[in-house]
Every structure is written in structure tokens, then in C-alpha cells.
């Protein structure tokens, strides 16, 4: 992901503690990995939930704007890089079993 501005190390802890969004909702803890901090920073962000435009709203809450965002996985499933935006395919039996094995039942 690319973010407009210098993403500082202090934000790693901010995201780990959960971020309060514009509607007052506090997100679950997230793991922020800074790949390159510069005028346009490159980062990886791992979240545990997926609220409406959550990632963009998390960065907006610290005064930064997401310029480019690409989801690379969902849970234990890495997304198929050969698919174009908007394209999809059926899950394989292995992928279905992988997802089923990671379901948390309350």
C-alpha cells in the first residue's frame, strides 16, 4: 500500500492499540509494517476485520491519505495474482478446506 506522507515508527504502536475511526468506532489491533518511509510511504497493514473502507479511514484518523491499496490475502488464503481487477474464479477444494479450518466458532 502507498500512503501520502512519512509514516513514522510511532504509528506501529498506534495501529497495534486499535485506531478510533471518524464514527467513533475503535478498530481491533492491526499490524503495521513500514517498508519505506518517505514522501510517499510504502507499508503493509494486517487487519482482523473489514469495516467499510477501514484501511483508508484508519490512515485518515492519523491525518494521512492512502494513495494505492491492494488486498493480498484474506485470512489464510493468498489471493490469486493472475486475476485482473473485478475478475474471480471458484475456490479449489484445498482453499475451501483451508478457510474452513480457520473459522473461529464462538
N, CA, C and O atoms as a MOPAC input file, in Angstrom:
PM7 MOZYME 1SCF
protein

 N      0.85100 1    -1.16100 1     0.00000 1
 C      0.00000 1     0.00000 1     0.00000 1
 C      0.89800 1     1.22500 1     0.00000 1
 O      1.99500 1     1.19300 1     0.55800 1
 N      0.43500 1     2.31400 1    -0.62800 1
 C      1.17400 1     3.57200 1    -0.64500 1
 C      0.36400 1     4.62800 1     0.09400 1
 O     -0.84600 1     4.75300 1    -0.09300 1
 N      1.06000 1     5.38300 1     0.93800 1
 C      0.42400 1     6.40100 1     1.76300 1
 C      1.11200 1     7.73200 1     1.50600 1
 O      2.33900 1     7.80300 1     1.44600 1
 N      0.31900 1     8.78600 1     1.35500 1
 C      0.86000 1    10.12000 1     1.14400 1
 C      1.43400 1    10.63800 1     2.45700 1
 O      0.68700 1    10.92900 1     3.39100 1
 N      2.73600 1    10.75200 1     2.53000 1
 C      3.39000 1    11.26700 1     3.72200 1
 C      4.31600 1    10.25500 1     4.36400 1
 O      4.35400 1     9.08400 1     3.98800 1
 N      5.05200 1    10.73400 1     5.33200 1
 C      6.05500 1     9.95800 1     6.03200 1
 C      5.39500 1     9.16500 1     7.15800 1
 O      4.97100 1     9.75000 1     8.15500 1
 N      5.30400 1     7.85900 1     7.01700 1
 C      4.71900 1     7.01000 1     8.06300 1
 C      5.81900 1     6.72600 1     9.08900 1
 O      6.79600 1     6.03800 1     8.79300 1
 N      5.64800 1     7.25700 1    10.28000 1
 C      6.65200 1     7.14500 1    11.33700 1
 C      6.48100 1     5.85600 1    12.13700 1
 O      5.40200 1     5.26400 1    12.17200 1
 N      7.57300 1     5.43500 1    12.77800 1
 C      7.56200 1     4.22500 1    13.60700 1
 C      6.51800 1     4.29800 1    14.72000 1
 O      5.97900 1     3.26800 1    15.12600 1
 N      6.22800 1     5.49500 1    15.21700 1
 C      5.26000 1     5.62600 1    16.32300 1
 C      3.88100 1     5.10200 1    15.93300 1
 O      3.10600 1     4.70800 1    16.80400 1
 N      3.56300 1     5.09000 1    14.63900 1
 C      2.25600 1     4.61600 1    14.19300 1
 C      2.10600 1     3.10800 1    14.32000 1
 O      0.98700 1     2.59600 1    14.34300 1
 N      3.22100 1     2.39300 1    14.40200 1
 C      3.15000 1     0.93900 1    14.61000 1
 C      2.39200 1     0.64600 1    15.89700 1
 O      1.51500 1    -0.21800 1    15.91700 1
 N      2.72000 1     1.35600 1    16.96600 1
 C      2.03400 1     1.16600 1    18.25400 1
 C      0.60800 1     1.69000 1    18.21600 1
 O     -0.29100 1     1.09300 1    18.80800 1
 N      0.39800 1     2.80300 1    17.52200 1
 C     -0.94900 1     3.37600 1    17.40100 1
 C     -1.88800 1     2.35400 1    16.77300 1
 O     -2.99100 1     2.13100 1    17.27300 1
 N     -1.45000 1     1.72600 1    15.66800 1
 C     -2.27600 1     0.74500 1    14.99200 1
 C     -2.41100 1    -0.52800 1    15.83100 1
 O     -3.46100 1    -1.17100 1    15.81700 1
 N     -1.36000 1    -0.89000 1    16.55800 1
 C     -1.40800 1    -2.08200 1    17.40600 1
 C     -2.43000 1    -1.92500 1    18.52900 1
 O     -3.02300 1    -2.90900 1    18.97100 1
 N     -2.63800 1    -0.68700 1    18.99500 1
 C     -3.60500 1    -0.41600 1    20.06200 1
 C     -5.03500 1    -0.30200 1    19.54500 1
 O     -5.97700 1    -0.26900 1    20.33600 1
 N     -5.20400 1    -0.24100 1    18.22400 1
 C     -6.51600 1    -0.00300 1    17.63500 1
 C     -6.68100 1     1.48600 1    17.39300 1
 O     -6.21600 1     2.30500 1    18.18600 1
 N     -7.33200 1     1.83200 1    16.31600 1
 C     -7.49400 1     3.22400 1    15.90700 1
 C     -8.96600 1     3.58700 1    15.99200 1
 O     -9.82800 1     2.80200 1    15.59600 1
 N     -9.25600 1     4.77800 1    16.50800 1
 C    -10.63600 1     5.25000 1    16.55800 1
 C    -10.95700 1     5.95600 1    15.24100 1
 O    -10.29300 1     6.91900 1    14.85600 1
 N    -11.98700 1     5.45900 1    14.56200 1
 C    -12.38000 1     5.99500 1    13.26300 1
 C    -13.28100 1     7.21400 1    13.42100 1
 O    -13.66900 1     7.56400 1    14.53600 1
 N    -13.61300 1     7.85800 1    12.30700 1
 C    -14.39900 1     9.08500 1    12.31200 1
 C    -15.78800 1     8.92500 1    12.92400 1
 O    -16.36800 1     9.90400 1    13.39500 1
 N    -16.32500 1     7.71800 1    12.92600 1
 C    -17.65100 1     7.49100 1    13.51500 1
 C    -17.58000 1     7.05200 1    14.97800 1
 O    -18.59700 1     6.70300 1    15.57600 1
 N    -16.36500 1     7.07100 1    15.55500 1
 C    -16.18800 1     6.70400 1    16.95600 1
 C    -15.87500 1     5.24400 1    17.18300 1
 O    -15.56900 1     4.84900 1    18.30800 1
 N    -15.94300 1     4.42900 1    16.13800 1
 C    -15.64600 1     3.00200 1    16.27200 1
 C    -14.14500 1     2.80200 1    16.45700 1
 O    -13.34300 1     3.38300 1    15.72500 1
 N    -13.76500 1     1.97700 1    17.44100 1
 C    -12.35200 1     1.64900 1    17.65000 1
 C    -12.07300 1     0.28800 1    17.02400 1
 O    -12.71000 1    -0.70900 1    17.36300 1
 N    -11.11000 1     0.26000 1    16.10300 1
 C    -10.77900 1    -0.96700 1    15.39000 1
 C    -10.05500 1    -1.95000 1    16.30200 1
 O     -9.49400 1    -1.57700 1    17.33200 1
 N    -10.08300 1    -3.19000 1    15.90200 1
 C     -9.26400 1    -4.19300 1    16.56900 1
 C     -7.79500 1    -3.88900 1    16.26600 1
 O     -7.50200 1    -3.17200 1    15.30900 1
 N     -6.87100 1    -4.42300 1    17.06400 1
 C     -5.44500 1    -4.18800 1    16.80400 1
 C     -5.06300 1    -4.60100 1    15.38300 1
 O     -5.58500 1    -5.57600 1    14.84000 1
 N     -4.13900 1    -3.83500 1    14.79300 1
 C     -3.65700 1    -4.10800 1    13.44200 1
 C     -2.13500 1    -4.07900 1    13.44700 1
 O     -1.52500 1    -3.36700 1    14.24500 1
 N     -1.52600 1    -4.85000 1    12.56000 1
 C     -0.06800 1    -4.88900 1    12.43600 1
 C      0.35800 1    -4.02900 1    11.25500 1
 O      0.00900 1    -4.31100 1    10.10800 1
 N      1.11900 1    -2.97100 1    11.55000 1
 C      1.63200 1    -2.06700 1    10.52600 1
 C      3.11300 1    -2.35300 1    10.33300 1
 O      3.89400 1    -2.30600 1    11.28300 1
 N      3.49100 1    -2.64800 1     9.09700 1
 C      4.89400 1    -2.86400 1     8.74900 1
 C      5.29600 1    -1.77900 1     7.75600 1
 O      4.71000 1    -1.65900 1     6.68000 1
 N      6.29600 1    -0.99400 1     8.12700 1
 C      6.76400 1     0.08300 1     7.26500 1
 C      7.85100 1    -0.47400 1     6.35300 1
 O      8.90300 1    -0.91000 1     6.82200 1
 N      7.59300 1    -0.45700 1     5.06000 1
 C      8.55300 1    -0.94700 1     4.07500 1
 C      9.52000 1     0.16500 1     3.70200 1
 O     10.73200 1    -0.04400 1     3.64000 1
 N      8.96500 1     1.36600 1     3.45000 1
 C      9.77100 1     2.52200 1     3.07500 1
 C      9.03300 1     3.78000 1     3.51600 1
 O      7.91900 1     4.04100 1     3.06100 1
 N      9.64700 1     4.55600 1     4.39400 1
 C      9.04100 1     5.80000 1     4.85400 1
 C      9.67300 1     6.95600 1     4.08600 1
 O     10.88200 1     7.17300 1     4.16200 1
 N      8.84600 1     7.69600 1     3.34600 1
 C      9.33100 1     8.79000 1     2.51500 1
 C      8.15700 1     9.73100 1     2.24500 1
 O      7.13600 1     9.65300 1     2.92800 1
 N      8.28700 1    10.60500 1     1.27200 1
 C      7.18600 1    11.49400 1     0.90000 1
 C      5.95300 1    10.66500 1     0.56500 1
 O      4.83600 1    11.01700 1     0.94300 1
 N      6.16200 1     9.57100 1    -0.14000 1
 C      5.13300 1     8.55100 1    -0.33500 1
 C      5.66800 1     7.27900 1     0.30800 1
 O      6.63500 1     6.68900 1    -0.17500 1
 N      5.03800 1     6.86400 1     1.39400 1
 C      5.49800 1     5.70200 1     2.15100 1
 C      4.87000 1     4.42700 1     1.61800 1
 O      3.74300 1     4.43000 1     1.12300 1
 N      5.61500 1     3.34300 1     1.72700 1
 C      5.09000 1     2.02200 1     1.36900 1
 C      4.99300 1     1.20200 1     2.64800 1
 O      5.95400 1     1.10400 1     3.41100 1
 N      3.82200 1     0.61600 1     2.87300 1
 C      3.56700 1    -0.13900 1     4.09600 1
 C      2.74000 1    -1.38300 1     3.79100 1
 O      2.07900 1    -1.47400 1     2.75700 1
 N      2.79500 1    -2.33600 1     4.71800 1
 C      1.86600 1    -3.47000 1     4.74800 1
 C      1.02900 1    -3.30200 1     6.00700 1
 O      1.55200 1    -2.93700 1     7.06000 1
 N     -0.24800 1    -3.56200 1     5.90200 1
 C     -1.12800 1    -3.48900 1     7.05400 1
 C     -1.94400 1    -4.76600 1     7.12300 1
 O     -2.57500 1    -5.16200 1     6.14300 1
 N     -1.93000 1    -5.40800 1     8.28200 1
 C     -2.72100 1    -6.61200 1     8.50400 1
 C     -3.80800 1    -6.27300 1     9.51300 1
 O     -3.52800 1    -5.88500 1    10.64700 1
 N     -5.06900 1    -6.42900 1     9.07000 1
 C     -6.20700 1    -6.13600 1     9.94600 1
 C     -6.96200 1    -7.42800 1    10.22400 1
 O     -6.80100 1    -8.42100 1     9.51400 1
 N     -7.79400 1    -7.40200 1    11.27400 1
 C     -8.53200 1    -8.58900 1    11.68700 1
 C    -10.01600 1    -8.50800 1    11.33700 1
 O    -10.76700 1    -9.45600 1    11.56800 1
 N    -10.42600 1    -7.39200 1    10.78800 1
 C    -11.82200 1    -7.17600 1    10.44800 1
 C    -11.84900 1    -6.35100 1     9.16500 1
 O    -10.79300 1    -5.94500 1     8.67900 1
 N    -12.99500 1    -6.10100 1     8.62200 1
 C    -13.06700 1    -5.36200 1     7.36700 1
 C    -14.24900 1    -4.42500 1     7.31500 1
 O    -15.17300 1    -4.62800 1     6.52800 1
 N    -14.22900 1    -3.40400 1     8.14300 1
 C    -15.30600 1    -2.41100 1     8.13700 1
 C    -15.24100 1    -1.59900 1     6.84300 1
 O    -14.24500 1    -1.65800 1     6.12200 1
 N    -16.28600 1    -0.84900 1     6.55300 1
 C    -16.39400 1    -0.04400 1     5.33800 1
 C    -15.19200 1     0.88300 1     5.17900 1
 O    -14.98100 1     1.77200 1     6.00400 1
 N    -14.40900 1     0.68300 1     4.12900 1
 C    -13.20300 1     1.48800 1     3.83800 1
 C    -12.30300 1     1.64300 1     5.06300 1
 O    -11.72000 1     2.70300 1     5.28900 1
 N    -12.20100 1     0.58100 1     5.84100 1
 C    -11.49400 1     0.64600 1     7.12000 1
 C    -10.05600 1     1.11300 1     7.00000 1
 O     -9.63400 1     1.98900 1     7.75500 1
 N     -9.29900 1     0.55900 1     6.08000 1
 C     -7.87700 1     0.90100 1     5.98400 1
 C     -7.71200 1     2.38600 1     5.66900 1
 O     -6.90600 1     3.07100 1     6.29900 1
 N     -8.47000 1     2.87900 1     4.69900 1
 C     -8.38900 1     4.29700 1     4.35700 1
 C     -8.77300 1     5.16600 1     5.54400 1
 O     -8.14000 1     6.19000 1     5.80000 1
 N     -9.80200 1     4.76300 1     6.26500 1
 C    -10.26900 1     5.53100 1     7.42200 1
 C     -9.27100 1     5.47300 1     8.57000 1
 O     -9.14900 1     6.43400 1     9.33000 1
 N     -8.56000 1     4.36600 1     8.70700 1
 C     -7.54300 1     4.26800 1     9.75400 1
 C     -6.42400 1     5.28600 1     9.50100 1
 O     -5.97800 1     5.97000 1    10.42200 1
 N     -5.98200 1     5.37600 1     8.25800 1
 C     -4.92700 1     6.34600 1     7.94000 1
 C     -5.44800 1     7.78000 1     8.00900 1
 O     -4.71400 1     8.67900 1     8.41800 1
 N     -6.70300 1     8.00800 1     7.61500 1
 C     -7.27900 1     9.35000 1     7.73800 1
 C     -7.30400 1     9.80000 1     9.19500 1
 O     -7.15100 1    10.98700 1     9.48200 1
 N     -7.49500 1     8.85700 1    10.11400 1
 C     -7.55900 1     9.21000 1    11.53700 1
 C     -6.22800 1     9.71900 1    12.07000 1
 O     -6.18800 1    10.37800 1    13.10900 1
 N     -5.12800 1     9.41800 1    11.36300 1
 C     -3.81600 1     9.95000 1    11.76700 1
 C     -3.36200 1    11.03800 1    10.78700 1
 O     -2.19000 1    11.41300 1    10.77000 1
 N     -4.29100 1    11.53800 1     9.97400 1
 C     -4.00400 1    12.65300 1     9.08900 1
 C     -3.27700 1    12.29100 1     7.80800 1
 O     -2.59500 1    13.13400 1     7.22600 1
 N     -3.41200 1    11.04600 1     7.35800 1
 C     -2.72400 1    10.61100 1     6.15100 1
 C     -3.73200 1    10.03700 1     5.15900 1
 O     -4.81800 1     9.59700 1     5.53700 1
 N     -3.34700 1    10.05200 1     3.87400 1
 C     -4.23000 1     9.56400 1     2.82200 1
 C     -3.60200 1     8.36900 1     2.11400 1
 O     -2.42900 1     8.40000 1     1.74200 1
 N     -4.40300 1     7.31100 1     1.93000 1
 C     -3.96500 1     6.13600 1     1.18300 1
 C     -4.05800 1     6.46400 1    -0.30400 1
 O     -5.11000 1     6.87100 1    -0.79800 1
 N     -2.94200 1     6.28200 1    -1.01000 1
 C     -2.89600 1     6.55800 1    -2.44400 1
 C     -3.13500 1     5.30500 1    -3.27500 1
 O     -3.73900 1     5.36900 1    -4.34600 1
 N     -2.66300 1     4.16800 1    -2.78100 1
 C     -2.80000 1     2.90700 1    -3.50600 1
 C     -2.97900 1     1.79900 1    -2.48700 1
 O     -2.24600 1     1.72600 1    -1.50100 1
 N     -3.96100 1     0.93400 1    -2.72700 1
 C     -4.26800 1    -0.14000 1    -1.79600 1
 C     -4.54700 1    -1.40900 1    -2.57900 1
 O     -5.33100 1    -1.39900 1    -3.52900 1
 N     -3.91300 1    -2.49300 1    -2.18800 1
 C     -4.14800 1    -3.77500 1    -2.83200 1
 C     -4.23500 1    -4.85500 1    -1.76700 1
 O     -3.30500 1    -5.04500 1    -0.98300 1
 N     -5.35300 1    -5.55800 1    -1.74600 1
 C     -5.51600 1    -6.68100 1    -0.82000 1
 C     -4.70900 1    -7.84600 1    -1.36700 1
 O     -4.80900 1    -8.16800 1    -2.55100 1
 N     -3.91000 1    -8.48200 1    -0.51900 1
 C     -3.08900 1    -9.60400 1    -0.96600 1
 C     -3.53600 1   -10.93100 1    -0.37600 1
 O     -3.17400 1   -11.99100 1    -0.88600 1
 N     -4.33000 1   -10.88000 1     0.70600 1
 C     -4.82700 1   -12.11800 1     1.29400 1
 C     -6.09600 1   -11.83900 1     2.08600 1
 O     -6.40600 1   -10.70500 1     2.44900 1
 N     -6.81800 1   -12.93500 1     2.33700 1
 C     -7.98900 1   -12.90300 1     3.20900 1
 C     -7.85200 1   -14.09700 1     4.12800 1
 O     -7.97300 1   -15.24300 1     3.69500 1
 N     -7.59900 1   -13.82500 1     5.40300 1
 C     -7.34600 1   -14.91700 1     6.33200 1
 C     -6.14000 1   -15.71000 1     5.86000 1
 O     -5.11100 1   -15.12900 1     5.51200 1
 N     -6.25700 1   -17.02700 1     5.84600 1
 C     -5.11900 1   -17.85900 1     5.45300 1
 C     -4.95800 1   -17.99200 1     3.93700 1
 O     -4.03100 1   -18.64800 1     3.46200 1
 N     -5.85800 1   -17.37100 1     3.18600 1
 C     -5.89900 1   -17.54800 1     1.73700 1
 C     -5.20000 1   -16.40200 1     1.01300 1
 O     -5.64800 1   -15.25800 1     1.08500 1
 N     -4.09700 1   -16.70300 1     0.30900 1
 C     -3.44800 1   -15.69800 1    -0.53000 1
 C     -4.25900 1   -15.55400 1    -1.80200 1
 O     -4.66800 1   -16.54700 1    -2.40400 1
 N     -4.49000 1   -14.30800 1    -2.21300 1
 C     -5.30500 1   -14.06500 1    -3.38900 1
 C     -4.53000 1   -14.37600 1    -4.66400 1
 O     -3.30900 1   -14.22900 1    -4.71500 1
 N     -5.24900 1   -14.80200 1    -5.67800 1
 C     -4.67400 1   -15.21300 1    -6.95800 1
 C     -4.19500 1   -13.98400 1    -7.72300 1
 O     -5.00800 1   -13.18600 1    -8.19200 1
 N     -2.88300 1   -13.83000 1    -7.84900 1
 C     -2.30700 1   -12.65900 1    -8.50900 1
 C     -2.53300 1   -12.64700 1   -10.01600 1
 O     -2.33600 1   -11.61700 1   -10.66200 1
 N     -2.94400 1   -13.78000 1   -10.58400 1
 C     -3.15200 1   -13.82900 1   -12.03500 1
 C     -4.50400 1   -13.23900 1   -12.44200 1
 O     -4.75000 1   -13.03700 1   -13.63100 1
 N     -5.38300 1   -12.95900 1   -11.47600 1
 C     -6.69500 1   -12.39700 1   -11.78500 1
 C     -6.61100 1   -10.88300 1   -11.96100 1
 O     -5.89700 1   -10.20400 1   -11.22400 1
 N     -7.34100 1   -10.36600 1   -12.93400 1
 C     -7.43500 1    -8.92300 1   -13.15200 1
 C     -8.43300 1    -8.33500 1   -12.15800 1
 O     -9.25800 1    -9.06800 1   -11.61200 1
 N     -8.37400 1    -7.02200 1   -11.91400 1
 C     -9.36000 1    -6.39500 1   -11.02400 1
 C    -10.78200 1    -6.70800 1   -11.48300 1
 O    -11.11000 1    -6.55400 1   -12.66000 1
 N    -11.62300 1    -7.14800 1   -10.54500 1
 C    -13.01000 1    -7.49000 1   -10.83300 1
 C    -13.22100 1    -8.91500 1   -11.32200 1
 O    -14.35500 1    -9.38800 1   -11.40000 1
 N    -12.14200 1    -9.59000 1   -11.64700 1
 C    -12.23700 1   -10.96700 1   -12.13000 1
 C    -12.26600 1   -11.91200 1   -10.92100 1
 O    -11.75000 1   -11.57900 1    -9.85400 1
 N    -12.86400 1   -13.07300 1   -11.09400 1
 C    -12.93300 1   -14.03900 1   -10.00000 1
 C    -12.85600 1   -15.44900 1   -10.55300 1
 O    -12.94500 1   -15.66900 1   -11.76100 1
 N    -12.69000 1   -16.39600 1    -9.64500 1
 C    -12.69800 1   -17.81600 1   -10.00200 1
 C    -13.23900 1   -18.58400 1    -8.81400 1
 O    -13.27800 1   -18.06900 1    -7.69700 1
 N    -13.65600 1   -19.81500 1    -9.05500 1
 C    -14.13300 1   -20.65000 1    -7.95600 1
 C    -12.94700 1   -21.07300 1    -7.10000 1
 O    -11.82900 1   -21.23600 1    -7.58800 1
 N    -13.21900 1   -21.24500 1    -5.82500 1
 C    -12.17900 1   -21.73800 1    -4.92200 1
 C    -11.93600 1   -23.21900 1    -5.18300 1
 O    -12.84900 1   -23.95700 1    -5.55200 1
 N    -10.70000 1   -23.63600 1    -4.98900 1
 C    -10.38700 1   -25.05500 1    -5.09000 1
 C    -10.85000 1   -25.74700 1    -3.81000 1
 O    -11.13500 1   -25.08900 1    -2.81000 1
 N    -10.92000 1   -27.05000 1    -3.84800 1
 C    -11.30000 1   -27.81400 1    -2.64600 1
 C    -10.31700 1   -27.54600 1    -1.51300 1
 O    -10.72300 1   -27.40300 1    -0.36000 1
 N     -9.02300 1   -27.47800 1    -1.83500 1
 C     -7.99800 1   -27.17300 1    -0.81800 1
 C     -8.23200 1   -25.80200 1    -0.18600 1
 O     -8.11500 1   -25.65200 1     1.03000 1
 N     -8.56000 1   -24.80300 1    -1.00400 1
 C     -8.80200 1   -23.45400 1    -0.49300 1
 C    -10.03200 1   -23.42700 1     0.41000 1
 O    -10.03300 1   -22.75700 1     1.44200 1
 N    -11.06700 1   -24.14800 1     0.02600 1
 C    -12.27000 1   -24.22000 1     0.86000 1
 C    -11.94100 1   -24.86200 1     2.20300 1
 O    -12.35900 1   -24.36200 1     3.24800 1
 N    -11.20300 1   -25.95200 1     2.18400 1
 C    -10.81600 1   -26.62300 1     3.43400 1
 C     -9.91400 1   -25.73700 1     4.29400 1
 O    -10.02400 1   -25.73900 1     5.52000 1
 N     -9.02700 1   -24.98500 1     3.65100 1
 C     -8.15100 1   -24.07200 1     4.38300 1
 C     -8.97800 1   -23.01400 1     5.10700 1
 O     -8.73100 1   -22.71400 1     6.27500 1
 N     -9.95300 1   -22.45600 1     4.41100 1
 C    -10.82300 1   -21.45500 1     5.03500 1
 C    -11.65000 1   -22.06100 1     6.17100 1
 O    -11.78700 1   -21.45500 1     7.23300 1
 N    -12.19800 1   -23.25200 1     5.94600 1
 C    -12.99700 1   -23.91400 1     6.98700 1
 C    -12.16800 1   -24.20400 1     8.23300 1
 O    -12.67700 1   -24.12400 1     9.35100 1
 N    -10.90000 1   -24.53700 1     8.04500 1
 C    -10.04700 1   -24.87700 1     9.19300 1
 C     -9.66400 1   -23.65200 1    10.02300 1
 O     -9.16200 1   -23.79100 1    11.13800 1
 N     -9.89800 1   -22.46100 1     9.48700 1
 C     -9.53400 1   -21.23400 1    10.20600 1
 C    -10.73700 1   -20.45600 1    10.71600 1
 O    -10.59900 1   -19.31700 1    11.16200 1
 N    -11.89900 1   -21.05600 1    10.65400 1
 C    -13.11200 1   -20.41000 1    11.17100 1
 C    -13.10800 1   -20.51500 1    12.69800 1
 O    -12.93800 1   -21.59700 1    13.25900 1
 N    -13.29900 1   -19.36400 1    13.35900 1
 C    -13.40900 1   -19.34500 1    14.81900 1
 C    -14.87500 1   -19.48800 1    15.19200 1
 O    -15.69200 1   -18.62600 1    14.86800 1
 N    -15.19900 1   -20.54900 1    15.85600 1
 C    -16.57600 1   -20.76400 1    16.29100 1
 C    -16.68100 1   -20.33000 1    17.74800 1
 O    -15.90300 1   -20.74800 1    18.60600 1
 N    -17.67400 1   -19.47200 1    17.99600 1
 C    -17.86400 1   -18.95700 1    19.37500 1
 C    -18.87600 1   -19.81300 1    20.09400 1
 O    -19.18400 1   -19.55900 1    21.25800 1

